[in-house]
């Protein structure tokens, strides 16, 4: 798979989940990441 094909696939997947190209999607903060990890550990998923 070329990079072009990979990004096209990612764009299609995100669009199927309701994320439109050009939307301002921000990255997860370190605090949010740590909260997610703690939640997953508590649920026994990691």
LUMKE-215038 format. One record per residue (C-alpha): residue in one letter; y, z, x. Coordinates in Angstrom, 3 decimals. Example, Ala and Ser with C-alpha at 12.3 -4.5 7.8 and 13.67 -1.06 7.14 Angstrom:
BEGIN
> A, -4.500, 7.800, 12.300 .
> S, -1.060, 7.140, 13.670 .
This chain:
BEGIN
> X, 0.000, 0.000, 0.000 .
> X, 3.423, -0.886, 1.332 .
> X, 6.387, 1.494, 1.128 .
> X, 7.927, -0.760, -1.500 .
> X, 4.797, -0.480, -3.665 .
> X, 4.614, 3.274, -3.115 .
> X, 8.209, 3.840, -4.218 .
> X, 7.752, 1.515, -7.191 .
> X, 4.717, 3.586, -8.242 .
> X, 6.643, 6.851, -7.824 .
> X, 9.566, 5.468, -9.845 .
> X, 7.176, 4.432, -12.621 .
> X, 5.477, 7.813, -12.646 .
> X, 8.768, 9.700, -12.780 .
> X, 10.043, 7.457, -15.555 .
> X, 6.862, 8.161, -17.548 .
> X, 7.697, 11.871, -17.235 .
> X, 11.237, 11.368, -18.531 .
> X, 13.129, 11.207, -15.233 .
> X, 15.455, 8.219, -15.199 .
> X, 16.377, 6.491, -11.970 .
> X, 19.811, 7.676, -10.889 .
> X, 19.503, 11.081, -12.585 .
> X, 20.768, 13.900, -10.449 .
> X, 17.550, 15.647, -9.527 .
> X, 18.121, 18.533, -7.169 .
> X, 15.675, 19.912, -4.708 .
> X, 14.034, 23.261, -5.209 .
> X, 15.771, 26.128, -3.435 .
> X, 13.867, 28.402, -1.065 .
> X, 14.086, 31.202, -3.636 .
> X, 12.675, 29.005, -6.410 .
> X, 9.885, 27.897, -4.080 .
> X, 8.987, 31.488, -3.235 .
> X, 8.972, 32.428, -6.937 .
> X, 6.657, 29.517, -7.706 .
> X, 4.272, 30.502, -4.902 .
> X, 4.212, 34.109, -6.107 .
> X, 3.474, 32.978, -9.670 .
> X, 0.661, 30.695, -8.510 .
> X, -0.834, 33.477, -6.382 .
> X, -0.679, 35.894, -9.337 .
> X, -2.487, 33.367, -11.522 .
> X, -5.151, 32.853, -8.843 .
> X, -4.338, 29.171, -8.404 .
> X, -3.784, 29.427, -4.654 .
